[in-house]
């Protein structure tokens, strides 16, 4: 998620308590490897399915690789700096 979030940076993320909105940064298990967590931004919705993208398109593994993700798969929502 560079340049928005850098490696080693501490984030505050809360269990999903509301519907995911476009622009939210979320934590979700990698649909291809359940042992791996991903930090992604929701860039769109198609019903209950989310289009998740990394902020650095050239170096990101995201919905372009694994497809749309069901909103129920989102475990956490990252609070923006102004929300923490």
The first five atom37 places (N, CA, C, CB, O) and aatype in JSON, in Angstrom:
{
  "aatype": [20, 20, 20, 20, 20, 20, 20, 20, 20, 20, 20, 20, 20, 20, 20, 20, 20, 20, 20, 20, 20, 20, 20, 20, 20, 20, 20, 20, 20, 20, 20, 20, 20, 20, 20, 20, 20, 20, 20, 20, 20, 20, 20, 20, 20, 20, 20, 20, 20, 20, 20, 20, 20, 20, 20, 20, 20, 20, 20, 20, 20, 20, 20, 20, 20, 20, 20, 20, 20, 20, 20, 20, 20, 20, 20, 20, 20, 20, 20, 20, 20, 20, 20, 20],
  "atom_mask": [
    [1, 1, 1, 1, 1],
    [1, 1, 1, 1, 1],
    [1, 1, 1, 1, 1],
    [1, 1, 1, 1, 1],
    [1, 1, 1, 1, 1],
    [1, 1, 1, 1, 1],
    [1, 1, 1, 1, 1],
    [1, 1, 1, 1, 1],
    [1, 1, 1, 1, 1],
    [1, 1, 1, 1, 1],
    [1, 1, 1, 1, 1],
    [1, 1, 1, 1, 1],
    [1, 1, 1, 1, 1],
    [1, 1, 1, 1, 1],
    [1, 1, 1, 1, 1],
    [1, 1, 1, 1, 1],
    [1, 1, 1, 1, 1],
    [1, 1, 1, 1, 1],
    [1, 1, 1, 1, 1],
    [1, 1, 1, 1, 1],
    [1, 1, 1, 1, 1],
    [1, 1, 1, 1, 1],
    [1, 1, 1, 1, 1],
    [1, 1, 1, 1, 1],
    [1, 1, 1, 1, 1],
    [1, 1, 1, 1, 1],
    [1, 1, 1, 1, 1],
    [1, 1, 1, 1, 1],
    [1, 1, 1, 1, 1],
    [1, 1, 1, 1, 1],
    [1, 1, 1, 1, 1],
    [1, 1, 1, 1, 1],
    [1, 1, 1, 1, 1],
    [1, 1, 1, 1, 1],
    [1, 1, 1, 1, 1],
    [1, 1, 1, 1, 1],
    [1, 1, 1, 1, 1],
    [1, 1, 1, 1, 1],
    [1, 1, 1, 1, 1],
    [1, 1, 1, 1, 1],
    [1, 1, 1, 1, 1],
    [1, 1, 1, 1, 1],
    [1, 1, 1, 1, 1],
    [1, 1, 1, 1, 1],
    [1, 1, 1, 1, 1],
    [1, 1, 1, 1, 1],
    [1, 1, 1, 1, 1],
    [1, 1, 1, 1, 1],
    [1, 1, 1, 1, 1],
    [1, 1, 1, 1, 1],
    [1, 1, 1, 1, 1],
    [1, 1, 1, 1, 1],
    [1, 1, 1, 1, 1],
    [1, 1, 1, 1, 1],
    [1, 1, 1, 1, 1],
    [1, 1, 1, 1, 1],
    [1, 1, 1, 1, 1],
    [1, 1, 1, 1, 1],
    [1, 1, 1, 1, 1],
    [1, 1, 1, 1, 1],
    [1, 1, 1, 1, 1],
    [1, 1, 1, 1, 1],
    [1, 1, 1, 1, 1],
    [1, 1, 1, 1, 1],
    [1, 1, 1, 1, 1],
    [1, 1, 1, 1, 1],
    [1, 1, 1, 1, 1],
    [1, 1, 1, 1, 1],
    [1, 1, 1, 1, 1],
    [1, 1, 1, 1, 1],
    [1, 1, 1, 1, 1],
    [1, 1, 1, 1, 1],
    [1, 1, 1, 1, 1],
    [1, 1, 1, 1, 1],
    [1, 1, 1, 1, 1],
    [1, 1, 1, 1, 1],
    [1, 1, 1, 1, 1],
    [1, 1, 1, 1, 1],
    [1, 1, 1, 1, 1],
    [1, 1, 1, 1, 1],
    [1, 1, 1, 1, 1],
    [1, 1, 1, 1, 1],
    [1, 1, 1, 1, 1],
    [1, 1, 1, 1, 1]
  ],
  "atom_positions": [
    [[0.82, -1.2, 0.0], [0.0, 0.0, 0.0], [0.86, 1.26, 0.0], [-0.93, 0.0, 1.2], [0.36, 2.36, 0.26]],
    [[2.15, 1.09, -0.29], [2.98, 2.28, -0.44], [2.47, 3.06, -1.65], [4.51, 1.91, -0.6], [2.06, 2.42, -2.63]],
    [[2.46, 4.32, -1.66], [3.08, 5.22, -0.7], [2.18, 5.62, 0.48], [3.53, 6.45, -1.41], [2.62, 6.35, 1.36]],
    [[0.92, 5.16, 0.5], [0.02, 5.55, 1.58], [0.49, 5.02, 2.92], [-1.39, 5.05, 1.29], [0.56, 5.77, 3.9]],
    [[0.81, 3.74, 2.98], [1.32, 3.11, 4.19], [2.65, 2.46, 3.86], [0.31, 2.05, 4.76], [2.77, 1.78, 2.84]],
    [[3.64, 2.66, 4.71], [4.98, 2.15, 4.46], [5.26, 0.93, 5.32], [6.03, 3.24, 4.72], [4.67, 0.79, 6.39]],
    [[6.15, 0.04, 4.87], [6.5, -1.13, 5.68], [6.94, -0.72, 7.08], [7.61, -1.95, 4.99], [7.73, 0.21, 7.24]],
    [[6.43, -1.41, 8.09], [6.77, -1.12, 9.48], [5.89, -0.07, 10.13], [8.18, -0.67, 9.55], [5.94, 0.11, 11.35]],
    [[5.08, 0.61, 9.35], [4.2, 1.64, 9.9], [3.07, 0.97, 10.69], [3.61, 2.54, 8.77], [2.53, -0.05, 10.27]],
    [[2.73, 1.55, 11.84], [1.65, 1.01, 12.66], [0.32, 1.59, 12.21], [1.89, 1.31, 14.16], [0.2, 2.79, 11.94]],
    [[-0.67, 0.71, 12.12], [-2.01, 1.11, 11.71], [-3.0, 0.71, 12.79], [-2.39, 0.46, 10.35], [-2.75, -0.2, 13.58]],
    [[-4.11, 1.39, 12.81], [-5.21, 0.99, 13.68], [-6.31, 0.44, 12.8], [-5.72, 2.18, 14.56], [-6.81, 1.12, 11.91]],
    [[-6.67, -0.81, 13.06], [-7.73, -1.46, 12.29], [-8.72, -2.08, 13.27], [-7.15, -2.55, 11.32], [-8.33, -2.7, 14.26]],
    [[-9.99, -1.9, 12.98], [-11.05, -2.43, 13.82], [-11.82, -3.49, 13.05], [-12.0, -1.32, 14.3], [-11.95, -3.43, 11.83]],
    [[-12.33, -4.47, 13.8], [-13.18, -5.47, 13.15], [-14.27, -4.76, 12.38], [-13.8, -6.46, 14.19], [-14.79, -3.73, 12.81]],
    [[-14.61, -5.31, 11.24], [-15.63, -4.69, 10.38], [-16.91, -4.5, 11.19], [-15.91, -5.56, 9.12], [-17.51, -5.46, 11.66]],
    [[-17.31, -3.25, 11.34], [-18.49, -2.91, 12.14], [-19.57, -2.24, 11.3], [-18.1, -2.0, 13.29], [-20.67, -1.97, 11.78]],
    [[-19.25, -1.98, 10.04], [-20.2, -1.31, 9.15], [-19.94, -1.79, 7.74], [-20.1, 0.24, 9.25], [-18.91, -2.42, 7.47]],
    [[-20.86, -1.49, 6.82], [-20.61, -1.87, 5.42], [-19.34, -1.2, 4.88], [-21.82, -1.5, 4.54], [-19.01, -0.08, 5.27]],
    [[-18.66, -1.88, 4.0], [-17.46, -1.34, 3.38], [-17.87, -0.32, 2.33], [-16.6, -2.47, 2.74], [-18.77, -0.55, 1.52]],
    [[-17.2, 0.83, 2.36], [-17.48, 1.9, 1.41], [-16.3, 2.06, 0.45], [-17.77, 3.24, 2.14], [-15.16, 1.73, 0.79]],
    [[-16.57, 2.57, -0.72], [-15.51, 2.89, -1.66], [-14.55, 3.87, -0.98], [-16.09, 3.5, -2.99], [-14.97, 4.86, -0.39]],
    [[-13.27, 3.58, -1.07], [-12.25, 4.41, -0.45], [-11.72, 3.84, 0.86], [-12.78, 5.77, -0.2], [-10.65, 4.22, 1.31]],
    [[-12.47, 2.92, 1.47], [-12.01, 2.29, 2.71], [-10.77, 1.44, 2.45], [-13.12, 1.43, 3.33], [-10.66, 0.79, 1.41]],
    [[-9.84, 1.47, 3.4], [-8.71, 0.55, 3.39], [-9.08, -0.59, 4.33], [-7.35, 1.26, 3.83], [-9.5, -0.37, 5.46]],
    [[-8.93, -1.81, 3.83], [-9.4, -2.98, 4.57], [-8.3, -4.04, 4.68], [-10.64, -3.58, 3.89], [-7.32, -4.03, 3.94]],
    [[-8.5, -4.94, 5.63], [-7.62, -6.09, 5.8], [-8.45, -7.32, 5.48], [-7.01, -6.17, 7.26], [-9.53, -7.52, 6.03]],
    [[-7.93, -8.14, 4.58], [-8.63, -9.33, 4.12], [-7.62, -10.45, 3.92], [-9.42, -9.05, 2.79], [-6.46, -10.2, 3.57]],
    [[-8.05, -11.69, 4.14], [-7.16, -12.82, 3.85], [-7.0, -12.93, 2.33], [-7.73, -14.16, 4.46], [-7.95, -12.71, 1.58]],
    [[-5.8, -13.28, 1.91], [-5.54, -13.49, 0.49], [-6.42, -14.64, 0.02], [-4.01, -13.78, 0.23], [-6.33, -15.75, 0.56]],
    [[-7.27, -14.42, -0.98], [-8.14, -15.49, -1.47], [-7.38, -16.71, -1.98], [-9.03, -14.97, -2.56], [-7.95, -17.8, -2.09]],
    [[-6.12, -16.54, -2.3], [-5.31, -17.64, -2.83], [-4.45, -18.31, -1.78], [-4.44, -17.14, -3.94], [-3.93, -19.41, -2.01]],
    [[-4.28, -17.67, -0.61], [-3.43, -18.21, 0.45], [-3.96, -17.71, 1.79], [-1.92, -17.79, 0.25], [-3.66, -16.59, 2.2]],
    [[-4.74, -18.55, 2.47], [-5.43, -18.14, 3.7], [-4.47, -17.79, 4.85], [-6.36, -19.24, 4.15], [-4.9, -17.21, 5.84]],
    [[-3.19, -18.13, 4.73], [-2.22, -17.78, 5.76], [-1.68, -16.36, 5.6], [-1.07, -18.76, 5.75], [-0.93, -15.87, 6.44]],
    [[-2.06, -15.71, 4.52], [-1.52, -14.38, 4.19], [-2.62, -13.33, 4.31], [-0.91, -14.37, 2.76], [-3.73, -13.52, 3.8]],
    [[-2.31, -12.22, 4.98], [-3.25, -11.09, 5.09], [-2.86, -10.01, 4.1], [-3.27, -10.51, 6.55], [-1.67, -9.79, 3.87]],
    [[-3.85, -9.34, 3.52], [-3.62, -8.26, 2.56], [-4.24, -6.97, 3.06], [-4.2, -8.63, 1.17], [-5.3, -6.97, 3.69]],
    [[-3.57, -5.88, 2.79], [-4.07, -4.53, 3.08], [-4.4, -3.91, 1.73], [-3.01, -3.67, 3.89], [-3.51, -3.69, 0.91]],
    [[-5.69, -3.61, 1.5], [-6.12, -3.12, 0.19], [-7.17, -2.03, 0.34], [-6.67, -4.26, -0.66], [-7.82, -1.9, 1.38]],
    [[-7.33, -1.25, -0.72], [-8.34, -0.19, -0.76], [-9.52, -0.67, -1.6], [-7.74, 1.13, -1.33], [-9.33, -1.25, -2.67]],
    [[-10.72, -0.43, -1.12], [-11.92, -0.75, -1.89], [-12.12, 0.37, -2.92], [-13.18, -0.91, -0.96], [-12.31, 1.53, -2.56]],
    [[-12.07, -0.01, -4.19], [-12.23, 0.99, -5.25], [-13.59, 0.9, -5.93], [-11.13, 0.85, -6.27], [-13.93, 1.73, -6.77]],
    [[-14.36, -0.12, -5.58], [-15.68, -0.26, -6.18], [-16.44, -1.43, -5.6], [-15.56, -0.42, -7.68], [-15.86, -2.32, -4.98]],
    [[-17.74, -1.41, -5.83], [-18.62, -2.48, -5.36], [-19.49, -2.95, -6.5], [-19.5, -2.01, -4.17], [-19.92, -2.17, -7.35]],
    [[-19.75, -4.25, -6.52], [-20.73, -4.84, -7.43], [-21.59, -5.72, -6.53], [-20.03, -5.66, -8.63], [-21.26, -6.88, -6.3]],
    [[-22.68, -5.17, -6.04], [-23.49, -5.89, -5.05], [-22.68, -6.09, -3.79], [-23.97, -7.24, -5.6], [-22.2, -5.12, -3.2]],
    [[-22.53, -7.35, -3.36], [-21.76, -7.67, -2.17], [-20.28, -7.89, -2.48], [-22.33, -8.9, -1.49], [-19.49, -8.12, -1.57]],
    [[-19.91, -7.81, -3.73], [-18.54, -8.08, -4.14], [-17.75, -6.77, -4.21], [-18.51, -8.79, -5.52], [-18.25, -5.75, -4.67]],
    [[-16.5, -6.84, -3.73], [-15.65, -5.65, -3.66], [-14.49, -5.76, -4.64], [-15.12, -5.45, -2.24], [-13.92, -6.84, -4.83]],
    [[-14.16, -4.64, -5.26], [-12.96, -4.53, -6.08], [-11.89, -3.93, -5.18], [-13.21, -3.64, -7.38], [-11.95, -2.76, -4.82]],
    [[-10.9, -4.74, -4.82], [-9.84, -4.32, -3.92], [-8.56, -4.1, -4.69], [-9.62, -5.35, -2.81], [-8.14, -4.94, -5.48]],
    [[-7.94, -2.96, -4.46], [-6.7, -2.61, -5.16], [-5.66, -2.1, -4.18], [-6.97, -1.55, -6.26], [-5.99, -1.55, -3.13]],
    [[-4.41, -2.3, -4.54], [-3.31, -1.69, -3.8], [-3.07, -0.29, -4.34], [-2.03, -2.55, -3.91], [-3.43, 0.01, -5.48]],
    [[-2.47, 0.55, -3.53], [-2.23, 1.93, -3.96], [-1.06, 2.04, -4.95], [-1.96, 2.81, -2.75], [-0.92, 3.07, -5.62]],
    [[-0.23, 1.01, -5.04], [0.88, 1.0, -5.98], [0.58, -0.09, -7.02], [2.26, 0.74, -5.25], [0.98, -1.24, -6.85]],
    [[-0.1, 0.28, -8.08], [-0.58, -0.69, -9.06], [0.53, -1.56, -9.65], [-1.3, 0.02, -10.17], [0.3, -2.73, -9.94]],
    [[1.71, -1.01, -9.83], [2.8, -1.76, -10.46], [3.32, -2.88, -9.56], [3.94, -0.81, -10.82], [3.91, -3.84, -10.06]],
    [[3.12, -2.78, -8.25], [3.68, -3.76, -7.32], [2.61, -4.43, -6.47], [4.71, -3.1, -6.43], [2.92, -4.98, -5.41]],
    [[1.36, -4.4, -6.9], [0.27, -4.87, -6.06], [-0.33, -6.18, -6.57], [-0.81, -3.82, -5.98], [-0.47, -6.39, -7.78]],
    [[-0.66, -7.05, -5.63], [-1.48, -8.22, -5.91], [-2.86, -7.88, -5.39], [-0.89, -9.54, -5.24], [-3.05, -7.67, -4.19]],
    [[-3.84, -7.82, -6.28], [-5.16, -7.35, -5.86], [-6.25, -7.96, -6.74], [-5.23, -5.82, -5.93], [-6.02, -9.0, -7.36]],
    [[-7.41, -7.36, -6.79], [-8.54, -7.91, -7.53], [-8.25, -8.13, -9.01], [-9.74, -7.01, -7.39], [-8.91, -8.93, -9.66]],
    [[-7.27, -7.44, -9.53], [-6.89, -7.69, -10.92], [-6.28, -9.08, -11.07], [-5.9, -6.63, -11.41], [-6.29, -9.65, -12.16]],
    [[-5.76, -9.62, -9.98], [-5.16, -10.96, -9.98], [-6.13, -12.03, -9.49], [-3.92, -10.98, -9.12], [-6.2, -13.11, -10.07]],
    [[-6.89, -11.75, -8.42], [-7.73, -12.78, -7.81], [-9.22, -12.52, -7.91], [-7.38, -12.93, -6.38], [-10.02, -13.29, -7.38]],
    [[-9.62, -11.46, -8.59], [-11.03, -11.18, -8.79], [-11.68, -10.44, -7.62], [-11.77, -12.46, -9.03], [-11.02, -10.08, -6.64]],
    [[-12.98, -10.23, -7.74], [-13.71, -9.52, -6.71], [-13.81, -10.39, -5.45], [-15.13, -9.12, -7.21], [-13.78, -11.62, -5.53]],
    [[-13.93, -9.72, -4.3], [-13.97, -10.4, -3.01], [-15.3, -10.11, -2.34], [-12.78, -9.96, -2.1], [-15.76, -8.97, -2.34]],
    [[-15.93, -11.13, -1.78], [-17.18, -10.92, -1.06], [-16.92, -10.04, 0.16], [-17.81, -12.28, -0.63], [-15.94, -10.23, 0.87]],
    [[-17.8, -9.09, 0.4], [-17.64, -8.15, 1.51], [-17.53, -8.86, 2.85], [-18.81, -7.17, 1.55], [-16.9, -8.35, 3.77]],
    [[-18.14, -10.04, 2.98], [-18.07, -10.79, 4.23], [-16.66, -11.28, 4.53], [-19.02, -11.97, 4.19], [-16.36, -11.66, 5.66]],
    [[-15.79, -11.28, 3.53], [-14.41, -11.73, 3.72], [-13.53, -10.67, 4.37], [-13.8, -12.14, 2.4], [-12.44, -10.97, 4.85]],
    [[-14.0, -9.42, 4.4], [-13.22, -8.35, 5.03], [-13.27, -8.53, 6.54], [-13.77, -6.94, 4.62], [-14.34, -8.58, 7.15]],
    [[-12.07, -8.62, 7.14], [-11.99, -8.83, 8.58], [-11.9, -7.5, 9.34], [-10.77, -9.69, 8.91], [-12.49, -7.36, 10.41]],
    [[-11.18, -6.53, 8.79], [-10.93, -5.27, 9.5], [-11.03, -4.09, 8.54], [-9.54, -5.29, 10.16], [-10.82, -4.22, 7.34]],
    [[-11.36, -2.95, 9.11], [-11.34, -1.67, 8.4], [-10.25, -0.83, 9.07], [-12.76, -0.94, 8.42], [-10.24, -0.7, 10.29]],
    [[-9.36, -0.27, 8.28], [-8.27, 0.57, 8.8], [-8.81, 1.98, 9.01], [-7.04, 0.57, 7.82], [-9.44, 2.55, 8.13]],
    [[-8.53, 2.51, 10.19], [-8.95, 3.88, 10.46], [-7.99, 4.83, 9.77], [-9.0, 4.16, 11.99], [-6.77, 4.61, 9.77]],
    [[-8.52, 5.87, 9.19], [-7.67, 6.88, 8.57], [-6.98, 7.67, 9.69], [-8.5, 7.83, 7.63], [-7.48, 7.7, 10.81]],
    [[-5.84, 8.29, 9.39], [-5.15, 9.06, 10.45], [-6.05, 10.07, 11.15], [-3.96, 9.78, 9.85], [-5.89, 10.32, 12.34]],
    [[-6.99, 10.66, 10.41], [-7.86, 11.66, 11.04], [-8.91, 11.01, 11.93], [-8.53, 12.51, 9.97], [-9.53, 11.7, 12.73]],
    [[-9.12, 9.68, 11.8], [-10.12, 8.99, 12.59], [-9.54, 8.39, 13.87], [-10.78, 7.9, 11.77], [-10.29, 8.02, 14.77]],
    [[-8.22, 8.29, 13.95], [-7.64, 7.61, 15.11], [-7.34, 8.54, 16.25], [-6.39, 6.91, 14.71], [-6.85, 8.1, 17.29]]
  ]
}
